[in-house]
Amino acid sequence: QTRPYDGLLEMKKFVVLGMSLALALFSYCKRCGYVGTVATRSRSPVFFNGRGAWRTFAQRRASDKNSGPSKIMVVESPSKATSIGKFLGSSYDVIPSYGHVRDLRAKPGSVTISDEVKMIWDVSTRGKKFIDELASKIESDDVKTLYLATDPDREGEAIAWHVRDMLYEKFPQLKNDGSLQVVRVAFNEITPNAVEKAIDSGRDIDIRLVDAYRARRSLDYLYGFSLSPVLWKKLPKAKSAGRVQSVALRLIVEREQEREGFESEKWFDVNAQLKTKDHGAIDASITKLDGKKINSKRPFNSEESAVKASKIVHEAQTFTLQTMTKRQSKTRPPAPFTTSTLQQAASTRLGMGVSKVMSVAQKLYEGDGSGKGFITYMRTDSPTISAGAVKDIRKFLEENFNADALTDRARVYRSKSKSAQEAHEAIRPVDISLTPEQLKGRLDASELKLYKLIWQRTLASQMADSINDVYTPLFLGETDDGSHSVELASKLVVVVNPGYNVVWGESSSESSAVDSGIRLIPGEICQVKKTEVKEKKSNPPPRYSEAALVKKLEELGIGRPSTYASIIKTLLTRDYIKSSKRQLVPTDAGRVLSSYLQTVFTNLVEYSFTADMEGSLDQISRGEANSIELLQPFVDELESLVDEASDMPREKVSEVIDSILAPSILGIRPDDIENVDMKNQADIVRRICPQCKKGVLKLELGRFGPYLGCSRYPECKCSIGLARVLSEGNNWRTAWEAGNFTIKRAEPVELGSDPETGLTVTAREGPYGAYVQLGEPTKAVKKVPRCKIPDGVEKDTIDLETALKLLETKRVATSSLGSAKIGSTTRSKSPRKSSSSSRRKSTK
């Protein structure tokens, strides 16, 4: 009453606030396609149509008759959406989800296991955008059916479940009122017939496959988030560990250790070239010498004995054909491609990496936007082909090849792997009559090569066996004086029916193949044209290529076809392995990590353990087991192992890794040095410190990686980086003694004393280059002034004056930066706790 305008001012504030809210609500309603929404007592959204009629969500969708699509189909990629949209018509709206729409939150506590498995999901930015777009289409259009047409595998089933689950969270009434029918459809090839058949046989989401997916994600999450913190504390350069990646890394490391411990053996062979009447020169080898049988694998152990045998053959000169044996060799065609066999063949024949193969195959599956894909789904472990496709393949063979190229009955293939799910067909062309020549100009070079490989393999799988006649002639000769007799044997192959090799083009495993009949007659005389002594030696087992690793993982039942490419890519990205000349070589960090896991987490990297885990996941996908039965024992064991590993001191970790890794590099264990009987062995030399000649080299874990250090430290400060030792191989000591191998020494160079403080100024060499330092760290002062020496200035040429100038420049720059931070912090008036915390830190 005393100030009448106060009430008007307050009213004005509320009016302005109300108008702002009204404008915001109007803008939102306009974007959504209706004027406004309110909540009824039943909490069901209702809509205002502009004429005073309020309707519920279900009533609105049932009554609106607009011209928009009545069905929505969700696929995974834009190119797949384009291809399917070509033949589905205007009644369908095909939209891509761009893969997974959400994933486990990358923080501790995202998976908890009690009576059930609880998982916390994070929606990606792209996933949120997709769900909003999908919800908008469902609201604004007269959509009756939502088809979830993600890929026909476990991951595709999971994506479909995520989409449906997120949609029900956004619109709970859709789950109850039945106004929107959600249908799961799956097709193995992108063709009108296949998609139409999938729509007609639509089903609900297979929750068993979803449970298997959730269990696998929980396993991987618990494995990584439990082990990784331990690795960060105990091992240098360790980024993280994965359930399947760790086992694959173990395979690569163990193969490298086999190579390092391999001792090559040498032997000799004698090759004789005989001149025949009608066949020209043929190669033969010694099978008997003076009546004694010669080992065909390793004929002669010494060069002397091989040279002697060669002289006997040369002196005999004339050989008579004694017998000619004949046998028939049949080779069956290879089965159609599965994911792993496609990766292996493409790597061997085309030189493609596993990731490249899957990327190109994905494009072939989705097509070029013409409304049809080129191959069937590329993630499969089944070599089976549908009856209709087999019929088309045999018809194509009848029309384009000779009668001998086709079998009487269709071939049927089954997987040999016990863990194969065989949920889909093998990888094959969608239309076998579409030849690679017809696709030139439509596909790029990589796509055309891979399509041709798949096309050839598919045809070959239904073709006849390759049949060869193998002849083995035996020749007998003796020296003029009759003191020595020699028996020679050769092998000649006649192609009877090339069969599938007409298309697939595999070279015969037999030697000396000829295309015409054999015209050698027993009793025929042959002359020795020349003899040759060949030195041969055994080679170490080859390193794994990507294709060989995939084959080994499949044999062990580890991983699934869809995961092999990501396993190898992860190991390369984390710098645990490197690819050199298409071979996978473990790095020093990878070898240390694998050795540590084998010792501390032994069971978790066992081949059988990981394979059994995959079998358990398959049981869940078939409804034969539940997730708790699999996860609870795993979690209990994991917690126990992590607790033990966390309590292990750093020195013990070094000893553990040295006991496994160092013997393959240094040849002898440190404890065996004291054994008097081994003093004279050459292996002990590899353990002796190359600098002081007194200490013993041991594998240590430094801040910047593993290295070989002298046991007499600090008297001897010799340290040799493990990465450099591995790059030099077994010759690292020879390279060092020749001056080609420099050992970094930790001794600092004293430049003098600082006049102001009296502290010693030194020049040092660090992992990131040379630097100068003032004083030494103490318990009271842990950080001492340091400054990097500029590039181009050698550490040995810098003097005290230059070093002091560098330290002063660094001090001034740091002080200026600190003042700026303090000033900016003082001006900040934010009441948030995080800001006040940063102010306290900056001020201090």
C-alpha positions in Angstrom: 0.0 0.0 0.0 2.9 2.4 0.7 4.5 1.6 -2.7 1.7 0.8 -5.2 4.2 0.2 -8.1 5.9 -2.8 -6.5 3.0 -5.1 -7.3 3.0 -4.0 -10.9 6.7 -4.7 -11.3 6.3 -8.2 -9.9 3.4 -8.8 -12.2 5.4 -7.7 -15.1 8.1 -10.2 -14.3 5.6 -13.0 -14.3 4.0 -11.9 -17.6 7.4 -11.8 -19.3 8.3 -15.2 -18.0 4.9 -16.7 -19.0 5.2 -15.3 -22.6 8.7 -16.7 -22.9 7.5 -20.1 -21.9 4.5 -19.9 -24.3 6.8 -19.0 -27.2 9.1 -21.9 -26.4 6.2 -24.3 -26.2 4.7 -23.0 -29.4 8.0 -23.5 -31.3 8.4 -27.0 -30.0 4.8 -27.9 -31.0 5.3 -26.4 -34.4 8.4 -28.6 -35.0 6.5 -31.7 -33.9 3.6 -31.1 -36.2 0.9 -30.2 -33.7 -0.2 -27.2 -31.7 0.3 -28.4 -28.1 0.3 -31.3 -25.7 -0.9 -31.7 -22.2 -0.9 -34.6 -19.8 -4.2 -36.2 -18.7 -4.7 -38.0 -15.5 -3.9 -41.3 -17.3 -0.5 -39.7 -18.2 -1.2 -40.4 -21.9 -0.1 -37.6 -24.3 -3.0 -35.9 -26.1 -3.0 -33.7 -29.2 -5.0 -30.5 -30.2 -5.9 -30.5 -33.9 -6.8 -26.7 -34.0 -10.5 -27.3 -33.9 -11.0 -27.9 -30.2 -10.7 -31.7 -30.4 -8.3 -33.5 -28.0 -7.1 -37.0 -28.9 -4.8 -39.5 -27.4 -1.6 -40.6 -29.1 -3.2 -43.9 -30.3 -6.4 -42.2 -31.6 -4.4 -39.6 -33.5 -2.2 -42.3 -35.3 -5.3 -44.4 -36.0 -7.3 -41.6 -37.6 -4.7 -39.5 -39.5 -4.8 -40.4 -43.2 -1.9 -38.5 -44.7 0.1 -39.5 -47.8 3.3 -40.4 -45.9 4.7 -43.9 -45.7 2.8 -46.4 -43.5 5.9 -48.6 -42.8 9.4 -47.8 -41.7 12.3 -50.2 -42.2 15.5 -49.7 -40.2 18.8 -51.0 -41.6 22.4 -50.4 -40.6 24.0 -48.4 -43.4 23.0 -45.7 -45.9 24.0 -47.7 -49.0 22.0 -50.6 -47.8 19.0 -48.3 -47.2 19.4 -46.9 -50.8 19.5 -50.4 -52.3 16.5 -51.7 -50.4 14.5 -48.5 -51.0 14.8 -49.0 -54.7 12.3 -51.8 -54.8 10.2 -51.4 -51.6 8.1 -48.5 -53.0 6.6 -45.4 -51.5 4.8 -47.2 -48.7 8.2 -47.8 -47.0 10.6 -45.3 -45.5 14.0 -47.0 -45.2 16.4 -45.3 -42.8 19.9 -46.2 -41.6 20.9 -46.5 -37.9 24.6 -46.2 -38.7 25.4 -49.3 -36.6 25.0 -49.4 -32.9 22.9 -46.6 -31.3 24.3 -47.1 -27.8 27.0 -48.9 -26.0 28.2 -49.6 -22.4 29.3 -46.5 -20.5 33.1 -46.4 -20.5 33.3 -46.0 -16.8 33.6 -48.3 -13.7 30.4 -49.7 -12.4 28.6 -49.9 -15.8 28.1 -53.7 -15.3 26.9 -55.1 -11.9 26.0 -58.7 -11.3 23.7 -59.8 -8.5 20.4 -61.7 -9.1 20.5 -60.3 -12.6 23.0 -58.5 -15.0 22.5 -54.7 -14.8 24.1 -52.6 -17.5 24.3 -48.9 -17.9 24.2 -47.7 -21.6 25.4 -44.5 -23.1 23.6 -43.2 -26.3 26.0 -42.0 -29.0 25.4 -38.6 -30.6 24.6 -40.3 -33.9 22.3 -42.8 -32.1 20.4 -40.0 -30.4 19.9 -38.2 -33.7 18.7 -41.4 -35.3 16.2 -42.2 -32.5 14.9 -38.6 -32.6 14.4 -38.8 -36.3 12.7 -42.2 -36.0 10.4 -40.9 -33.3 9.5 -37.8 -35.3 8.6 -40.0 -38.3 6.4 -42.2 -36.2 4.6 -39.2 -34.7 4.1 -37.2 -37.8 3.2 -40.0 -40.3 0.6 -42.7 -40.3 3.1 -45.5 -39.5 1.6 -48.8 -38.6 4.6 -51.1 -38.8 8.3 -50.7 -37.9 10.6 -53.4 -39.5 14.0 -53.8 -37.8 16.1 -55.2 -40.7 19.6 -55.0 -39.2 22.2 -57.7 -40.1 21.2 -61.3 -39.6 23.7 -62.1 -36.8 24.1 -61.6 -33.0 25.2 -58.0 -33.4 22.3 -57.2 -35.7 19.9 -58.7 -33.3 21.4 -56.5 -30.5 21.0 -53.3 -32.6 17.4 -54.1 -33.3 16.8 -54.7 -29.5 18.5 -51.4 -28.7 16.3 -49.5 -31.2 13.1 -51.0 -29.9 14.1 -50.5 -26.3 15.0 -46.9 -26.7 11.8 -46.3 -28.7 9.7 -47.8 -25.9 11.6 -45.6 -23.4 10.6 -42.5 -25.4 7.0 -43.6 -26.0 5.9 -46.1 -23.2 2.4 -46.3 -24.6 3.6 -47.9 -27.8 4.5 -51.0 -25.8 1.0 -51.4 -24.4 -1.6 -50.0 -26.9 -0.4 -52.0 -29.9 -0.7 -49.0 -32.3 2.8 -49.7 -33.7 3.8 -53.2 -34.7 7.6 -53.8 -34.3 8.7 -56.7 -36.5 12.2 -58.2 -36.7 13.2 -59.2 -40.3 16.4 -60.8 -41.4 17.6 -61.6 -45.0 20.9 -63.1 -46.2 21.0 -61.2 -49.5 19.7 -57.9 -50.7 17.3 -58.9 -53.5 13.6 -58.2 -53.9 12.7 -61.8 -53.4 14.8 -62.2 -50.3 13.5 -59.0 -48.7 9.9 -59.8 -49.5 10.2 -63.3 -48.1 11.8 -61.9 -44.9 8.9 -59.4 -44.5 6.4 -62.2 -44.9 8.1 -64.3 -42.3 8.8 -61.5 -39.8 9.2 -62.4 -36.2 9.9 -61.0 -32.7 13.4 -60.1 -31.5 15.2 -63.3 -30.4 15.9 -62.4 -26.8 18.3 -65.4 -26.5 20.7 -63.8 -29.0 20.3 -60.5 -27.2 21.2 -62.3 -23.9 24.3 -63.8 -25.5 25.3 -60.3 -26.8 24.8 -58.8 -23.3 26.8 -61.6 -21.7 29.7 -61.1 -24.2 29.7 -57.4 -23.7 29.7 -57.9 -19.9 32.6 -60.3 -20.1 34.7 -58.0 -22.2 33.8 -55.0 -20.0 34.7 -56.8 -16.8 37.9 -58.2 -18.2 39.1 -54.9 -19.5 38.1 -52.6 -16.6 39.4 -55.1 -14.0 42.8 -55.8 -15.6 43.7 -52.5 -17.3 44.2 -50.5 -14.0 46.6 -53.2 -12.8 48.5 -53.1 -16.0 48.8 -49.3 -15.9 50.4 -49.5 -12.5 52.7 -52.5 -13.1 53.7 -52.4 -16.7 55.1 -49.6 -18.8 53.5 -48.9 -22.2 50.5 -51.1 -21.3 47.3 -49.5 -22.5 44.7 -52.2 -21.8 43.9 -55.9 -22.1 41.1 -57.6 -23.9 39.6 -61.1 -23.4 40.2 -62.4 -26.9 43.0 -60.0 -28.0 45.2 -61.2 -25.1 45.0 -64.8 -26.4 45.7 -63.8 -29.9 48.7 -61.8 -28.7 49.9 -64.9 -26.8 49.9 -66.9 -30.1 52.0 -64.3 -31.8 54.5 -64.0 -29.0 54.9 -67.7 -28.5 55.5 -68.1 -32.3 58.3 -65.5 -32.0 59.8 -67.3 -29.1 59.8 -70.6 -31.1 61.7 -68.8 -33.9 64.3 -67.4 -31.5 64.9 -70.8 -29.9 65.0 -72.6 -33.2 68.2 -74.3 -34.2 68.5 -74.8 -38.0 69.7 -78.2 -39.3 71.5 -78.6 -42.6 71.5 -81.5 -45.1 72.3 -82.1 -48.8 70.5 -83.6 -51.8 71.7 -84.8 -55.2 69.6 -84.0 -58.3 70.3 -85.8 -61.5 69.0 -84.8 -64.9 68.3 -87.7 -67.3 68.0 -87.3 -71.1 65.2 -89.5 -72.5 64.2 -90.3 -76.0 60.8 -88.7 -76.3 60.4 -86.6 -73.0 63.5 -84.6 -73.1 65.2 -84.1 -69.8 63.6 -85.2 -66.6 64.7 -84.7 -63.0 65.4 -87.6 -60.7 66.7 -88.2 -57.2 68.7 -91.0 -55.6 66.5 -93.6 -53.8 69.1 -96.3 -53.3 72.9 -96.3 -53.2 74.8 -99.6 -53.2 71.6 -101.3 -52.2 71.0 -99.0 -49.2 67.8 -97.0 -49.1 68.2 -93.2 -49.0 66.0 -91.1 -46.8 63.9 -89.0 -49.2 63.4 -86.2 -46.7 67.1 -85.7 -45.7 69.2 -87.8 -48.1 72.7 -86.8 -47.0 73.8 -85.2 -43.7 77.2 -84.0 -45.0 78.4 -82.3 -48.1 81.2 -84.9 -48.5 78.8 -87.8 -48.7 76.5 -85.9 -51.2 79.5 -85.0 -53.4 80.6 -88.7 -53.4 77.1 -89.9 -54.4 77.0 -87.3 -57.2 80.3 -88.6 -58.6 79.0 -92.2 -58.5 75.9 -91.1 -60.5 78.0 -89.2 -63.0 80.4 -92.2 -63.4 77.5 -94.6 -64.0 76.3 -92.3 -66.8 73.9 -94.8 -68.4 70.6 -95.7 -66.6 68.0 -98.2 -67.6 64.3 -97.8 -66.9 63.4 -100.8 -64.7 59.7 -100.3 -63.7 56.9 -97.7 -64.1 54.2 -97.5 -61.4 51.0 -95.6 -61.9 48.5 -94.2 -59.4 45.5 -91.9 -59.8 45.3 -88.7 -57.7 42.0 -87.0 -57.0 41.5 -83.6 -55.3 38.1 -82.3 -54.2 37.2 -78.7 -54.8 37.3 -76.4 -51.8 34.1 -75.5 -50.0 32.3 -72.1 -50.5 33.7 -69.2 -48.5 33.0 -68.6 -44.9 34.2 -65.4 -43.3 37.5 -66.9 -42.1 38.3 -68.8 -45.4 37.5 -65.6 -47.4 39.9 -63.6 -45.2 42.6 -66.3 -45.7 42.2 -66.6 -49.5 42.0 -62.9 -50.0 45.2 -62.4 -48.0 47.0 -65.2 -49.8 45.9 -64.5 -53.3 45.1 -60.7 -53.3 47.4 -59.5 -50.6 44.5 -57.9 -48.7 44.5 -57.3 -44.9 41.6 -58.8 -42.9 40.1 -55.4 -42.2 40.3 -54.5 -45.9 38.6 -57.7 -46.9 35.7 -57.1 -44.5 35.3 -53.5 -45.6 35.2 -54.4 -49.3 32.9 -57.4 -48.7 30.5 -55.0 -46.8 30.3 -52.8 -49.9 29.6 -55.8 -52.1 26.9 -57.0 -49.8 25.1 -53.6 -49.8 25.4 -53.0 -53.5 26.0 -49.9 -55.5 22.6 -48.3 -55.0 21.0 -50.0 -58.0 18.6 -51.9 -55.8 20.5 -55.2 -55.5 23.6 -56.4 -53.6 26.3 -58.4 -55.3 27.1 -61.1 -52.6 25.3 -62.7 -49.7 25.9 -61.7 -46.0 29.7 -61.8 -45.4 29.7 -62.7 -41.7 29.1 -66.5 -41.5 30.7 -69.7 -40.4 28.6 -71.9 -42.6 29.8 -73.3 -46.0 26.2 -74.4 -47.0 24.5 -73.0 -50.1 20.7 -72.9 -50.5 19.1 -75.4 -52.8 17.9 -72.7 -55.2 21.4 -71.2 -55.5 23.0 -74.6 -56.1 20.5 -75.2 -58.9 21.4 -71.8 -60.5 25.1 -72.6 -60.2 24.8 -76.0 -61.9 22.7 -74.5 -64.7 25.4 -71.9 -65.3 28.1 -74.6 -65.4 26.1 -76.7 -67.9 25.7 -73.7 -70.2 29.2 -72.4 -70.0 31.6 -75.4 -69.4 32.2 -78.9 -70.7 30.3 -81.8 -69.4 33.4 -83.1 -67.5 33.4 -80.0 -65.3 30.1 -80.9 -63.6 29.4 -83.6 -61.1 26.5 -86.0 -61.4 25.0 -84.8 -58.1 25.1 -81.5 -56.3 27.8 -81.2 -53.6 26.7 -80.5 -50.0 29.1 -78.9 -47.5 29.0 -78.8 -43.7 31.2 -77.0 -41.3 34.0 -79.0 -39.6 34.2 -76.5 -36.7 32.4 -77.7 -33.5 31.6 -74.1 -32.6 30.0 -73.2 -35.9 26.5 -71.7 -35.6 25.7 -72.1 -39.3 22.9 -69.5 -39.1 23.4 -68.3 -42.6 24.5 -69.4 -46.1 28.1 -69.3 -47.3 29.4 -66.2 -49.0 28.4 -66.4 -52.6 27.3 -64.1 -55.5 23.6 -63.1 -55.4 23.4 -63.8 -59.1 25.9 -66.3 -60.4 25.3 -65.3 -64.0 26.7 -61.9 -63.2 30.3 -62.4 -64.2 33.2 -60.2 -63.1 33.6 -59.0 -66.7 30.1 -57.6 -66.6 30.9 -55.6 -63.5 33.9 -53.7 -64.8 33.1 -50.0 -64.5 30.5 -50.6 -61.7 33.0 -51.8 -59.1 36.4 -50.3 -58.1 39.6 -52.4 -58.4 39.5 -54.0 -54.9 35.8 -54.7 -55.1 36.1 -56.4 -58.5 39.1 -58.6 -57.4 37.2 -59.7 -54.3 34.0 -60.4 -56.2 35.9 -62.4 -58.8 37.5 -64.5 -56.0 34.1 -65.2 -54.5 32.5 -65.9 -57.9 35.3 -68.4 -58.8 35.2 -70.2 -55.5 31.4 -70.6 -55.7 31.6 -72.1 -59.1 34.5 -74.3 -58.2 32.6 -75.7 -55.2 30.1 -77.4 -57.5 32.6 -78.6 -60.1 34.2 -82.0 -60.6 37.3 -83.3 -58.9 40.7 -82.6 -60.3 42.1 -86.0 -61.6 45.7 -86.7 -62.3 47.7 -89.8 -63.3 50.9 -90.0 -61.3 53.8 -92.1 -62.8 56.9 -93.1 -60.9 59.7 -94.4 -63.1 62.7 -96.2 -61.5 66.1 -96.1 -63.2 69.0 -98.4 -62.4 72.7 -97.8 -63.2 76.1 -98.8 -62.0 79.7 -97.7 -62.5 81.9 -99.3 -65.2 83.8 -101.4 -62.7 80.6 -102.6 -61.0 81.7 -101.3 -57.6 78.7 -99.0 -57.1 75.0 -99.3 -58.0 72.5 -96.4 -58.0 68.7 -96.3 -58.2 67.0 -93.1 -59.4 63.4 -92.2 -59.2 61.3 -89.5 -60.8 57.7 -88.4 -60.7 55.6 -87.4 -63.7 52.0 -86.2 -63.6 49.4 -86.4 -66.4 46.3 -84.2 -66.1 43.3 -86.4 -66.8 40.6 -83.9 -65.9 41.4 -80.5 -64.5 37.9 -80.3 -63.0 37.5 -77.3 -60.7 41.0 -76.0 -61.4 39.7 -74.6 -64.7 38.1 -71.9 -62.6 39.9 -71.9 -59.2 43.4 -72.4 -60.8 45.1 -74.2 -57.9 48.5 -75.6 -59.0 49.0 -79.3 -58.7 50.8 -80.5 -55.5 52.6 -83.0 -57.7 55.8 -82.2 -59.5 56.8 -82.3 -63.1 53.3 -82.1 -64.5 52.8 -82.8 -68.2 49.8 -82.6 -70.4 50.3 -85.5 -72.7 50.6 -89.3 -72.1 53.7 -91.0 -70.8 55.8 -92.6 -73.6 58.5 -94.2 -71.5 59.0 -97.9 -72.0 60.7 -100.3 -69.6 64.1 -101.1 -70.8 64.7 -97.6 -72.3 68.2 -96.3 -71.9 68.7 -92.8 -70.5 71.9 -90.7 -70.3 72.9 -88.5 -67.4 73.0 -85.0 -68.6 74.2 -83.4 -65.4 74.2 -83.8 -61.6 73.9 -81.1 -58.9 74.5 -81.1 -55.2 72.0 -78.9 -53.4 72.4 -77.6 -49.8 69.2 -77.4 -47.8 68.3 -76.4 -44.3 65.4 -76.4 -42.0 63.7 -73.1 -41.5 62.1 -71.7 -38.3 58.3 -71.7 -38.1 57.0 -68.7 -40.1 55.5 -65.8 -38.3 51.8 -65.5 -38.4 50.3 -63.5 -41.2 46.8 -62.1 -40.7 45.3 -65.1 -42.7 47.3 -67.6 -40.7 46.3 -66.1 -37.4 42.6 -66.2 -38.4 43.0 -69.8 -39.3 44.6 -70.7 -36.0 42.0 -68.8 -34.0 39.3 -70.7 -35.9 40.9 -74.0 -35.2 41.1 -73.3 -31.5 37.5 -72.1 -31.4 38.5 -68.6 -30.2 36.5 -65.6 -31.3 33.9 -65.5 -34.0 34.2 -64.7 -37.8 32.9 -61.1 -37.2 35.5 -60.4 -34.6 38.8 -61.5 -36.3 39.3 -58.2 -38.1 38.7 -56.1 -35.0 41.1 -58.4 -32.9 44.0 -57.8 -35.2 43.2 -54.1 -35.6 43.1 -53.6 -31.8 46.5 -55.3 -31.4 48.0 -53.1 -34.1 46.4 -49.9 -32.7 47.7 -50.5 -29.2 51.2 -51.1 -30.5 51.3 -54.7 -29.1 52.2 -56.0 -32.6 53.4 -54.5 -35.9 53.0 -55.7 -39.4 56.2 -56.2 -41.3 56.2 -57.6 -44.9 52.7 -59.0 -44.2 53.9 -60.8 -41.1 52.7 -60.0 -37.5 55.7 -59.3 -35.2 55.2 -58.6 -31.4 56.7 -55.4 -30.0 58.5 -55.2 -26.8 55.4 -53.9 -25.0 53.4 -56.8 -26.5 55.9 -59.4 -25.3 56.1 -58.0 -21.8 52.3 -57.8 -21.5 51.8 -61.4 -22.8 54.5 -62.7 -20.4 52.9 -60.9 -17.5 49.4 -62.2 -18.3 50.6 -65.8 -18.7 52.2 -65.7 -15.3 49.8 -63.7 -13.2 46.5 -64.3 -15.0 47.3 -67.7 -16.3 43.8 -69.1 -16.6 42.4 -66.0 -18.4 44.8 -66.4 -21.4 44.5 -70.2 -21.7 43.3 -71.3 -25.1 40.8 -73.8 -23.7 39.4 -71.3 -21.3 38.6 -68.7 -24.0 37.3 -71.4 -26.4 35.0 -72.8 -23.6 33.8 -69.2 -22.9 32.7 -69.0 -26.6 30.9 -72.3 -26.2 29.0 -71.0 -23.2 28.0 -67.9 -25.1 26.6 -70.2 -27.8 24.7 -72.1 -25.2 23.1 -68.8 -24.0 22.1 -68.0 -27.6 20.4 -71.4 -27.9 18.6 -70.9 -24.5 20.5 -73.7 -22.9 22.1 -71.5 -20.2 21.6 -68.1 -18.6 24.1 -65.3 -18.2 24.4 -65.5 -14.4 25.7 -69.1 -14.6 28.5 -67.9 -16.9 29.3 -64.5 -15.4 29.3 -65.1 -11.6 32.1 -67.7 -11.5 34.1 -65.5 -13.9 33.7 -62.5 -11.8 34.7 -64.3 -8.6 37.9 -65.7 -10.2 38.7 -62.3 -11.7 38.4 -60.4 -8.4 40.7 -62.9 -6.7 43.3 -62.7 -9.4 43.2 -58.9 -9.5 43.6 -58.6 -5.7 46.7 -60.9 -5.9 48.2 -58.9 -8.8 47.6 -55.6 -7.1 49.7 -56.7 -4.1 52.6 -57.9 -6.2 55.6 -55.5 -5.8 57.2 -54.0 -8.9 60.5 -56.0 -8.4 58.6 -59.3 -8.3 56.8 -58.3 -11.6 60.2 -57.8 -13.2 61.4 -61.2 -12.0 58.3 -62.9 -13.3 58.6 -61.4 -16.7 62.4 -62.0 -16.9 61.8 -65.7 -16.1 59.6 -66.1 -19.2 60.8 -63.6 -21.7 64.5 -63.2 -21.1 65.6 -66.9 -21.8 64.4 -66.7 -25.4 66.6 -63.5 -25.8 69.6 -64.2 -23.5 69.6 -68.0 -23.6 70.0 -68.7 -19.9 68.2 -67.8 -16.7 70.0 -65.6 -14.1 69.8 -68.3 -11.4 71.7 -70.8 -13.6 74.7 -68.4 -13.8 75.9 -69.8 -10.4 76.0 -73.4 -11.8 79.6 -74.3 -12.2 78.8 -76.9 -14.9 77.5 -74.2 -17.2 80.5 -71.8 -17.0 82.0 -73.0 -20.2 78.8 -72.9 -22.3 78.4 -70.2 -24.9 75.0 -69.2 -23.7 76.4 -67.6 -20.5 78.1 -65.0 -22.7 74.8 -63.6 -23.8 73.9 -62.9 -20.1 77.1 -61.1 -19.2 76.9 -57.3 -19.2 78.7 -56.1 -22.3 79.9 -52.9 -20.6 81.5 -54.0 -17.3 82.0 -57.7 -18.2 81.2 -58.6 -14.6 77.5 -58.1 -14.0 74.6 -60.1 -15.3 71.9 -58.7 -17.6 68.3 -58.8 -16.2 65.1 -57.7 -17.7 63.8 -54.5 -15.9 60.7 -52.4 -16.2 61.5 -48.7 -16.6 59.3 -45.7 -16.8 59.5 -45.6 -20.6 59.6 -49.3 -21.3 61.4 -52.6 -20.7 65.1 -52.8 -20.9 68.1 -55.0 -20.1 70.0 -53.6 -17.1 73.2 -54.7 -15.3 72.9 -56.4 -11.9 75.8 -54.3 -10.6 73.7 -51.1 -10.8 74.5 -48.4 -9.6 78.2 -49.2 -10.1 77.5 -50.1 -13.7 74.8 -48.1 -15.3 74.5 -50.1 -18.5 70.9 -50.1 -19.9 69.9 -51.5 -23.2 66.3 -50.9 -24.5 64.5 -54.2 -25.2 63.0 -52.8 -28.4 66.5 -52.2 -29.8 67.6 -55.7 -28.8 64.6 -57.3 -30.5 65.2 -55.2 -33.7 68.8 -56.6 -33.8 67.8 -60.1 -33.0 70.4 -62.6 -31.8 73.1 -60.4 -33.3 72.6 -57.5 -31.0 75.8 -58.2 -29.0 77.9 -58.5 -32.2 76.4 -55.2 -33.4 77.2 -53.5 -30.1 80.8 -54.7 -30.1 81.2 -53.5 -33.7 80.2 -50.0 -32.7 76.9 -50.1 -34.5 74.9 -50.4 -31.3 75.0 -47.5 -28.9 74.1 -48.1 -25.3 72.5 -45.1 -23.6 74.3 -44.2 -20.4 72.6 -42.3 -17.6 75.7 -40.3 -16.5 74.9 -36.6 -16.5 77.6 -34.0 -17.6 78.4 -31.5 -14.9 78.6 -27.9 -16.3 79.4 -26.1 -13.0 77.5 -24.5 -10.1 74.8 -21.8 -10.1 76.3 -18.6 -8.5 73.0 -17.7 -6.8 72.0 -21.1 -5.3 75.3 -23.0 -5.4 73.4 -26.0 -6.9 75.1 -28.1 -9.6 74.0 -27.6 -13.2 74.0 -30.7 -15.4 73.3 -31.7 -19.0 71.4 -34.9 -19.3 69.8 -37.2 -21.9 66.2 -38.1 -21.5 63.6 -40.1 -23.5 62.5 -36.9 -25.2 65.9 -35.5 -25.9 68.7 -33.5 -24.1 68.0 -31.1 -21.3 69.7 -29.1 -18.5 68.9 -29.5 -14.8 69.5 -27.4 -11.7 70.2 -29.5 -8.6 68.9 -32.9 -7.6 65.4 -34.0 -6.4 65.0 -34.5 -2.7 62.2 -35.6 -0.4 61.4 -31.9 0.3 61.8 -30.7 -3.3 60.7 -33.4 -5.7 60.6 -31.2 -8.8 63.8 -29.4 -9.8 64.2 -26.8 -12.6 64.7 -28.3 -16.0 64.8 -26.9 -19.6 65.0 -28.7 -22.9 68.2 -28.1 -25.0 67.2 -26.6 -28.3 67.3 -28.8 -31.4 70.6 -28.7 -33.2 72.7 -28.0 -30.0 74.7 -31.0 -28.8 74.6 -31.9 -25.1 78.4 -32.1 -25.0 79.0 -28.6 -26.5 76.7 -26.7 -24.1 78.4 -24.6 -21.4 77.4 -23.3 -18.0 76.5 -19.8 -19.2 74.1 -21.1 -21.9 72.6 -23.6 -19.5 71.9 -20.8 -16.9 70.3 -18.7 -19.7 68.0 -21.6 -20.7 67.0 -22.1 -17.0 66.3 -18.4 -16.5 64.2 -18.2 -19.7 62.2 -21.2 -18.5 61.7 -19.7 -15.1 60.5 -16.3 -16.4 58.1 -18.0 -18.8 56.7 -20.2 -16.1 56.3 -17.3 -13.7 54.4 -15.3 -16.3 52.1 -18.2 -17.1 51.5 -18.7 -13.4 50.6 -15.1 -12.9 48.2 -15.1 -15.8 46.5 -18.2 -14.3 46.3 -16.6 -10.8 44.9 -13.4 -12.3 42.3 -15.1 -14.3 41.3 -17.3 -11.4 40.9 -14.3 -9.1 38.5 -12.6 -11.5 36.4 -15.8 -11.6 33.4 -15.5 -9.3 31.8 -18.9 -10.1 30.4 -20.6 -6.9 30.9 -24.1 -8.3 33.0 -26.5 -6.3 35.2 -27.5 -9.2 36.0 -23.9 -9.9 36.9 -23.1 -6.3 39.1 -26.3 -6.3 41.0 -25.1 -9.3 41.4 -21.6 -7.7 43.0 -23.2 -4.7 45.4 -25.2 -6.8 46.3 -22.3 -9.0 46.8 -19.9 -6.1 49.0 -22.5 -4.3 
